[in-house]
Amino acid sequence: MPGAWHLVIRGMVPRAYYEKQKKAGFLLDETAVPAVRIPLNEKRLLSLDEFCGYAGGIGICTTRKHVREIGAEVRIGGRCLVDRIKFDRWCDSYRSQR
């Protein structure tokens, strides 16, 4: 790679390095399988943002409060997830009480 002895000067990338990366696909793995999006009704645990959409667009603060109250909160490390099946059961029992 001629001229690559100075890799970056003032944010400029040497032409030889750029051309090499261009031929290689700019470090992208084009053979990688794209991520498959799983529908929300097939997931057991939902993130808080996913759950807000699943529950009909309620706010994040309301979500946190009710998820704790009904016992559907699952903590894995620092993440707070919602057990969708427990929430669905709670909705069914709440509907039958009314």
Secondary structure, DSSP 4 states (H G I P E B T S, - for coil): -TTTTS--BTTBPPHHHHHHHHHHTTT--TTSPPPPPPPGGG-SEEEHHHHHHHTTS--HHHHHHHHHHHT-EEEETTEEEEEHHHHHHHHHHHHHH-
